[in-house]
């Protein structure tokens, strides 16, 4: 199935990436999926008003869900390098967002790619070896 509408494509891509990262940490409950869906509804209006921003939607959805979970007392996604903070999306408003450990200033994974749980720099070093 091919999605032709760029807005719908951006929203569905964001949904898939965020759900993949939620699944890795066992946070994909019906209530959390509802949070994702709510964020998608809110951001649909945003991207309809600014279609050029469609590439930014995945990172924005991830941030929206992270903030909603934080309001409920859930730290997501937890930093695999430290026990005291979550990862954050960078760039905050930009294309190709990464989950970043702000303490060490290192990218841990691309959005949707948390399964490895190690910094991208370590993964690349292993691949080069």
Residue frames as qw, qx, qy, qz and C-alpha x, y, z in Angstrom:
[[0.000, 0.890, 0.457, 0.000, 0.00, 0.00, 0.00],
 [0.440, 0.186, 0.021, 0.878, 1.42, 3.34, -1.04],
 [0.125, -0.806, -0.418, 0.401, 0.48, 6.48, 0.87],
 [0.455, 0.560, 0.278, 0.634, 0.46, 9.40, -1.57],
 [0.186, -0.931, -0.120, -0.292, -0.42, 12.26, 0.76],
 [0.466, 0.439, -0.491, 0.591, 2.84, 13.66, 2.24],
 [0.395, -0.510, 0.341, -0.684, 1.10, 14.64, 5.48],
 [0.935, -0.193, 0.038, -0.293, -0.27, 11.15, 6.03],
 [0.839, 0.300, -0.357, 0.279, 3.07, 9.61, 5.05],
 [0.166, 0.539, -0.488, 0.666, 4.92, 11.78, 7.59],
 [0.608, -0.416, 0.296, -0.609, 2.44, 10.96, 10.35],
 [0.986, -0.030, -0.081, -0.142, 2.48, 7.22, 9.67],
 [0.662, 0.414, -0.447, 0.436, 6.28, 7.21, 9.58],
 [0.129, -0.536, 0.465, -0.693, 6.39, 9.06, 12.89],
 [0.828, -0.287, 0.131, -0.463, 3.91, 6.61, 14.41],
 [0.954, 0.141, -0.254, 0.078, 5.94, 3.59, 13.31],
 [0.464, 0.483, -0.479, 0.567, 9.25, 5.00, 14.58],
 [0.319, -0.488, 0.419, -0.695, 7.91, 6.04, 17.98],
 [0.911, -0.191, 0.046, -0.362, 6.02, 2.78, 18.50],
 [0.841, 0.273, -0.406, 0.232, 9.17, 0.80, 17.66],
 [0.236, 0.447, -0.540, 0.673, 11.12, 2.65, 20.37],
 [0.602, -0.379, 0.266, -0.651, 8.29, 2.29, 22.87],
 [0.961, 0.002, -0.208, -0.180, 8.14, -1.45, 22.17],
 [0.595, 0.401, -0.559, 0.415, 11.88, -1.86, 22.91],
 [0.016, 0.300, -0.595, 0.746, 11.33, -0.58, 26.44],
 [0.208, -0.345, -0.910, 0.101, 8.05, -2.42, 27.06],
 [0.083, 0.318, 0.334, -0.883, 6.08, 0.81, 27.28],
 [0.258, -0.017, -0.575, -0.776, 3.68, 0.02, 24.43],
 [0.151, 0.344, 0.840, -0.390, 0.46, -0.33, 26.43],
 [0.146, 0.674, 0.648, 0.323, -2.96, 0.63, 25.05],
 [0.193, -0.906, -0.236, 0.295, -2.82, 3.81, 27.14],
 [0.356, -0.541, 0.357, 0.673, 0.54, 4.78, 25.67],
 [0.310, 0.267, 0.703, 0.582, -0.60, 4.00, 22.12],
 [0.015, 0.858, 0.512, 0.037, -3.47, 6.39, 22.81],
 [0.290, -0.788, 0.073, 0.539, -0.90, 9.06, 23.76],
 [0.366, -0.142, 0.607, 0.691, 0.83, 8.47, 20.42],
 [0.183, 0.569, 0.710, 0.373, -2.46, 8.75, 18.54],
 [0.123, -0.909, -0.317, 0.240, -3.32, 11.97, 20.39],
 [0.331, -0.597, 0.307, 0.663, 0.07, 13.45, 19.46],
 [0.328, 0.151, 0.710, 0.604, -0.52, 12.48, 15.83],
 [0.078, 0.792, 0.592, 0.127, -3.89, 14.24, 15.77],
 [0.226, -0.878, -0.071, 0.415, -2.35, 17.37, 17.28],
 [0.342, -0.461, 0.488, 0.658, 0.59, 17.40, 14.84],
 [0.423, 0.451, 0.696, 0.366, -1.59, 16.72, 11.79],
 [0.098, 0.952, 0.281, -0.065, -2.92, 20.25, 12.00],
 [0.342, -0.763, 0.299, 0.460, 0.63, 21.58, 12.42],
 [0.429, -0.162, 0.687, 0.563, 1.96, 19.83, 9.32],
 [0.339, 0.673, 0.622, 0.213, -1.12, 20.76, 7.27],
 [0.022, -0.976, -0.098, 0.194, -0.34, 24.41, 8.05],
 [0.035, -0.817, 0.529, 0.228, 3.35, 23.98, 7.22],
 [0.969, 0.232, 0.028, -0.075, 3.80, 21.12, 4.73],
 [0.487, 0.680, -0.478, 0.268, 7.52, 21.88, 4.39],
 [0.293, -0.562, 0.631, -0.447, 7.87, 20.77, 8.02],
 [0.938, -0.037, -0.154, -0.309, 6.69, 17.20, 7.34],
 [0.715, 0.306, -0.551, 0.304, 10.22, 15.84, 7.78],
 [0.011, -0.426, 0.556, -0.714, 10.24, 17.25, 11.33],
 [0.736, -0.329, -0.119, -0.580, 7.13, 15.39, 12.45],
 [0.839, -0.089, -0.525, 0.118, 8.80, 12.16, 13.67],
 [0.404, 0.130, -0.507, 0.750, 11.01, 14.01, 16.15],
 [0.311, -0.301, 0.128, -0.892, 8.14, 16.21, 17.29],
 [0.817, -0.264, -0.337, -0.387, 5.87, 13.20, 17.89],
 [0.724, -0.020, -0.565, 0.395, 8.64, 11.50, 19.89],
 [0.140, 0.195, -0.392, 0.888, 9.03, 14.63, 22.02],
 [0.548, -0.315, -0.093, -0.769, 5.27, 14.95, 22.52],
 [0.864, -0.218, -0.437, -0.124, 5.01, 11.33, 23.70],
 [0.571, 0.085, -0.531, 0.621, 8.08, 11.70, 25.91],
 [0.109, -0.275, 0.256, -0.920, 6.58, 14.79, 27.57],
 [0.719, -0.298, -0.210, -0.591, 3.21, 13.08, 28.08],
 [0.837, -0.126, -0.510, 0.154, 4.90, 10.08, 29.68],
 [0.350, 0.191, -0.461, 0.793, 7.02, 12.35, 31.89],
 [0.400, -0.359, 0.065, -0.841, 3.83, 14.01, 33.13],
 [0.881, -0.260, -0.239, -0.315, 2.69, 10.53, 34.22],
 [0.562, -0.677, 0.468, -0.081, 6.01, 9.86, 35.96],
 [0.934, 0.125, 0.280, 0.184, 7.52, 7.59, 33.30],
 [0.140, -0.728, 0.479, 0.470, 11.09, 8.16, 32.15],
 [0.778, 0.317, 0.513, 0.175, 11.22, 7.22, 28.47],
 [0.929, 0.083, -0.346, 0.105, 13.46, 6.34, 26.88],
 [0.644, -0.727, 0.164, 0.174, 15.92, 5.70, 29.68],
 [0.277, 0.809, -0.517, -0.041, 19.53, 6.47, 28.91],
 [0.978, -0.009, -0.194, 0.069, 21.45, 3.18, 28.51],
 [0.545, 0.449, -0.391, 0.589, 24.65, 4.93, 29.60],
 [0.009, -0.216, 0.521, -0.825, 23.37, 6.41, 32.88],
 [0.195, -0.430, -0.877, 0.092, 20.58, 5.62, 35.30],
 [0.120, -0.504, -0.443, 0.732, 19.63, 9.17, 36.13],
 [0.267, 0.520, -0.051, -0.809, 18.09, 10.66, 32.99],
 [0.754, 0.475, 0.447, -0.079, 16.22, 9.96, 29.75],
 [0.455, 0.073, 0.481, 0.746, 17.51, 10.33, 26.23],
 [0.234, 0.708, 0.205, -0.634, 16.43, 13.42, 24.30],
 [0.659, 0.580, 0.416, 0.237, 15.64, 14.04, 20.64],
 [0.129, -0.710, 0.245, 0.647, 18.10, 16.12, 18.65],
 [0.036, 0.159, -0.077, 0.984, 17.62, 18.19, 16.68],
 [0.220, 0.356, 0.657, -0.627, 14.54, 19.40, 18.51],
 [0.569, 0.687, 0.241, -0.383, 13.15, 20.71, 15.22],
 [0.136, 0.636, -0.632, -0.422, 14.87, 19.09, 12.30],
 [0.859, 0.261, -0.335, -0.287, 15.20, 16.12, 10.02],
 [0.760, 0.197, -0.589, 0.191, 16.67, 12.72, 10.89],
 [0.444, -0.726, 0.280, -0.445, 16.29, 12.93, 14.68],
 [0.580, 0.178, -0.740, 0.290, 18.51, 10.95, 17.03],
 [0.702, -0.685, -0.187, -0.058, 18.08, 9.92, 20.65],
 [0.414, 0.599, -0.397, 0.559, 20.94, 11.64, 22.47],
 [0.656, -0.519, -0.379, 0.396, 22.51, 11.32, 25.91],
 [0.086, 0.935, 0.000, 0.343, 22.87, 14.97, 26.82],
 [0.653, -0.718, 0.209, 0.124, 25.21, 14.14, 29.71],
 [0.670, -0.251, 0.495, 0.493, 27.87, 12.68, 27.38],
 [0.333, 0.699, -0.182, -0.606, 26.72, 14.59, 24.27],
 [0.089, -0.229, 0.901, 0.358, 26.55, 11.38, 22.25],
 [0.698, 0.108, -0.259, -0.659, 23.94, 10.02, 19.87],
 [0.504, -0.181, 0.813, -0.228, 22.69, 6.66, 21.14],
 [0.383, 0.284, 0.851, 0.220, 20.34, 5.74, 18.29],
 [0.158, -0.142, -0.418, -0.883, 18.27, 7.12, 15.48],
 [0.580, 0.056, 0.333, -0.741, 14.60, 7.58, 16.24],
 [0.896, 0.198, -0.115, -0.380, 13.07, 4.14, 15.72],
 [0.735, 0.388, -0.533, 0.162, 16.39, 2.40, 16.32],
 [0.393, -0.685, 0.442, -0.425, 16.66, 2.05, 20.08],
 [0.984, -0.083, -0.126, -0.100, 16.99, -1.74, 19.96],
 [0.699, 0.369, -0.412, 0.453, 20.80, -1.60, 20.02],
 [0.581, -0.794, -0.180, 0.024, 20.91, 0.60, 23.11],
 [0.667, -0.342, 0.104, 0.653, 24.56, 1.61, 22.53],
 [0.072, 0.782, -0.107, -0.610, 25.91, 4.87, 21.17],
 [0.765, 0.638, 0.057, -0.069, 26.08, 5.04, 17.37],
 [0.172, 0.820, -0.545, 0.029, 29.80, 5.82, 17.62],
 [0.480, -0.364, 0.791, -0.110, 30.45, 2.49, 19.41],
 [0.807, 0.345, 0.458, -0.140, 28.32, 0.60, 16.88],
 [0.565, 0.803, -0.179, -0.052, 30.22, 2.20, 13.97],
 [0.100, -0.713, 0.692, -0.047, 33.59, 1.38, 15.58],
 [0.664, -0.105, 0.732, -0.108, 32.58, -2.28, 15.89],
 [0.768, 0.575, 0.260, -0.109, 31.42, -2.37, 12.26],
 [0.354, 0.857, -0.373, -0.021, 34.74, -0.87, 11.10],
 [0.389, -0.579, 0.714, -0.060, 36.79, -3.42, 13.08]]
